Structures are given as C-alpha cells and as structure tokens.
Amino acid sequence: MVDLSTKYMGLNLKNPIIIGSCGLVDSVEKIKNLEKHGAAAVVLKSLFEEQILSEIDSLSGDSNYSEGQEYLSYFTKSHNINKHLDLIRDAKKEVSIPIIASINCSNADGWTDYAKKIEDAGADALELNVFVLPTDVNTSSEEVEKLYFDIVKNVKKEITIPFSIKIGSYFSSLAKMVVKLSKTDLAGIVMFNRFFSPDIDLNTLEIKPSNIFSNSSDLFNTLRWIAILSHQVKCDLVATNGIHDGAGVVKSILTGAKAVEVVSAIYEKGPEFIQEMLNDISKWAEENDYTSINDFRGKLSSSKQENSLIYERAQFMKYFGSYK
Ligand SMILES: Cc1cc2nc3c(=O)[nH]c(=O)nc-3n(C[C@H](O)[C@H](O)[C@H](O)COP(=O)(O)O)c2cc1C
C-alpha cells in the first residue's frame, strides 16, 4: 500500500487530490459525494468580492449600480453571501475532509473583514482567488504587485486560519513575485488561475469564451514554474490547471507540489474518476518502488538541474532546433 497522505497549509490530507473551487462544490450533498469518492479536501465555489460589497451596500441603503455593473448586481442578488456561510457550517457537520472557503477578489479593501465570518463559520482554511488581469497601460508592475501584498496583509489582520492565494502567471518577474509572496503570512500559493480566455466568433464578430475546461496539455506552465520555484519558496505550492489523470498528479508532485486542485476532469468524468486517479498514482509509485508520495516529491524540481536557464535553453535547442 502506497501512503498517499500529504500536508498542505498545515492540514492533513489523506491524498493530494483537492477538488478546486467551482460549481461542483456548491452544496453539502455534492461535497459529501466528492468525499465519498476519495477527495481529500474541497475548495468551495468562490464568493465574489462584489457579493460582499453589494451586501454591505444594501445594508447601508446604497445600492446604485452603474450600467456596467448590471451583471455583477444581478449575480450578487442571486448568490446571497449568507448561503456561503451556511454551506461552510453545514459541510463541517457532514464531512470530515477539510473545507477551504474561497473569495474571488480584485481589491485589497472593503471586503476583507468578511474573512473573519468565514473563519467563524468553521472553514479550515481560505483560498483567495486574486482575479486581476493587469490591462491598464498606466499601472506599473510595482502597483500591480502591491495589490497582492496589501490583500495578504489585510486578510491576515482578520483571521488565524491558514490562507492561500491563487495567482495567474502574468507577472513581469513571476519567480521573484512568488518567492516574495511565500515570505508573507501565506500558507500556500495555488498555481495557476484560469482566466476567461477570449476567442472570436467569425459569424457574429462577437467575443466568445474559448475553452472553459482545461485539457492536459495546459499543465506545462504549472509544471515548469513549480519545478523552478518549489525548492525556493517558504510556503506550500499547489498545482492546478490541466490535471486530468493520475499521471498529471504524479508529475505535479515530482515538481514539488504539495497537492493538486482538479476541476475540469471531474466535470467531464464525474466524481468516480477521483478513485481512478488515486489508483493510477499508487500503481505508478509501486512500479517505481516508492512507498509514499513524500518519497518522490520534488524529485524533478529544477534544484536538481544545475542551472535552470541553461536547462531551459538547452531543451529549446534540442526539441525545436532540430526541425528542418
Ligand atoms: C466551470 C468552472 C467554474 C469555476 N469556478 C471557479 C470559482 O468559483 N472560483 C475559483 O477560484 N476558480 C474557479 N474555477 C477555476 C478552477 O478552480 C481551477 O482553478 C481551473 O479550472 C483549473 O483547474 P482544472 O484544469 O482542473 O479545470 C472554475 C473553473 C471552471 C471550469
């Protein structure tokens, strides 16, 4: 028997598969079913910063929304924030796996005291999905980065439970940013966020979403950066975006991830697929004479390569340069 247990943000997980934040994690029944099929923890469907602010506005009688905020207003009305707290309380009564709450945010102020309510409702941890695409040509990279540190600082003032941040890879110096973030009060960094990916409908000339779900070839970016950073950070790293089978989990652990967050594969194949992934991880470990996932974690982190820049350049020359 391979020991699949791992520790993430100080939480003991029976295996490395966390079901990431999404609509599959929005009711107690769904969470119970995910636990039954082997999920080690769940991240609840995110509460949006706008929902918290809208609740605050409605309590103060100020609920004037500009036209551009119409959709957000509609969304927030239909997703009452108290339901999120009830879901945490009810899930804690019904399941024994850790419950990680989630807030999707893009500002450092106005909503952060809500994190305390999440802690009081019994969440084991909190994941902050910092959803910022730095599109403003007048905003410097320092200003963009400052937002992340301000969010961490303001949330830390409110809670004592561990918390993590889910980030994208759009930073001018991603490596430095992740290492700096890891030295704050964060217990974990989740790499990487899946932003809305635009495509164009040539019939209607409208912007439409490209793939909502990931596929296994999306994992390369996560593998690259966790391999480069896992031995240099001061907090746990979690892999997400493109884990579609047991092999994807093994690869993530090899680069140094403490756990993985899976969403698209569960939408496509159902919660039953979790057990299949777990079986495949165990099978691979047994075939390679590992008795626990700790035995192979980080084996392929870039600390094992002499110099990652030379390694990356050499790989490029080897695989791309040979095509005539
Ligand atoms: C339908 C859908 C809904 C999602 N909802 C959320 C959400 O509410 N909050 C969040 O942080 N991420 C959300 N995500 C992103 C996932 O948590 C995850 O980071 C991303 O899908 C990459 O994992 P995957 O490759 O396993 O799909 C959602 C993803 C999908 C596909």
The ligand as an SDF file (V2000), in Angstrom:
LIG
                    3D

 31 33  0  0  0  0  0  0  0  0999 V2000
  -16.9140   25.7660  -14.5830 C   0  0  0  0  0  0  0  0  0  0  0  0
  -15.8000   26.3280  -13.7330 C   0  0  0  0  0  0  0  0  0  0  0  0
  -16.0950   27.1270  -12.6380 C   0  0  0  0  0  0  0  0  0  0  0  0
  -15.0750   27.6630  -11.8550 C   0  0  0  0  0  0  0  0  0  0  0  0
  -15.3750   28.4560  -10.7840 N   0  0  0  0  0  0  0  0  0  0  0  0
  -14.3680   28.9500  -10.0230 C   0  0  0  0  0  0  0  0  0  0  0  0
  -14.6360   29.7230   -8.8650 C   0  0  0  0  0  0  0  0  0  0  0  0
  -15.7930   29.9770   -8.4810 O   0  0  0  0  0  0  0  0  0  0  0  0
  -13.5840   30.1960   -8.1670 N   0  0  0  0  0  0  0  0  0  0  0  0
  -12.2810   29.9170   -8.4940 C   0  0  0  0  0  0  0  0  0  0  0  0
  -11.3500   30.3370   -7.7730 O   0  0  0  0  0  0  0  0  0  0  0  0
  -11.9970   29.1760   -9.5710 N   0  0  0  0  0  0  0  0  0  0  0  0
  -12.9930   28.6900  -10.3310 C   0  0  0  0  0  0  0  0  0  0  0  0
  -12.7020   27.9200  -11.4160 N   0  0  0  0  0  0  0  0  0  0  0  0
  -11.2810   27.6210  -11.7220 C   0  0  0  0  0  0  0  0  0  0  0  0
  -10.9080   26.2690  -11.1040 C   0  0  0  0  0  0  0  0  0  0  0  0
  -10.9770   26.3000   -9.6870 O   0  0  0  0  0  0  0  0  0  0  0  0
   -9.4980   25.8220  -11.4880 C   0  0  0  0  0  0  0  0  0  0  0  0
   -8.5500   26.7270  -10.9630 O   0  0  0  0  0  0  0  0  0  0  0  0
   -9.3000   25.7660  -13.0070 C   0  0  0  0  0  0  0  0  0  0  0  0
  -10.4440   25.2380  -13.6640 O   0  0  0  0  0  0  0  0  0  0  0  0
   -8.0960   24.9240  -13.3670 C   0  0  0  0  0  0  0  0  0  0  0  0
   -8.2630   23.5860  -12.9470 O   0  0  0  0  0  0  0  0  0  0  0  0
   -8.6480   22.4270  -13.9980 P   0  0  0  0  0  0  0  0  0  0  0  0
   -7.6170   22.4120  -15.0330 O   0  0  0  0  0  0  0  0  0  0  0  0
   -8.6790   21.1570  -13.1810 O   0  0  0  0  0  0  0  0  0  0  0  0
  -10.0010   22.7800  -14.5420 O   0  0  0  0  0  0  0  0  0  0  0  0
  -13.7160   27.3740  -12.1870 C   0  0  0  0  0  0  0  0  0  0  0  0
  -13.4380   26.5510  -13.2730 C   0  0  0  0  0  0  0  0  0  0  0  0
  -14.4550   26.0290  -14.0530 C   0  0  0  0  0  0  0  0  0  0  0  0
  -14.1020   25.1400  -15.2070 C   0  0  0  0  0  0  0  0  0  0  0  0
  1  2  1  0
  2  3  1  0
  2 30  2  0
  3  4  2  0
  4  5  1  0
  4 28  1  0
  5  6  2  0
  6  7  1  0
  6 13  1  0
  7  8  2  0
  7  9  1  0
  9 10  1  0
 10 11  2  0
 10 12  1  0
 12 13  2  0
 13 14  1  0
 14 15  1  0
 14 28  1  0
 15 16  1  0
 16 17  1  0
 16 18  1  0
 18 19  1  0
 18 20  1  0
 20 21  1  0
 20 22  1  0
 22 23  1  0
 23 24  1  0
 24 25  2  0
 24 26  1  0
 24 27  1  0
 28 29  2  0
 29 30  1  0
 30 31  1  0
M  END
$$$$
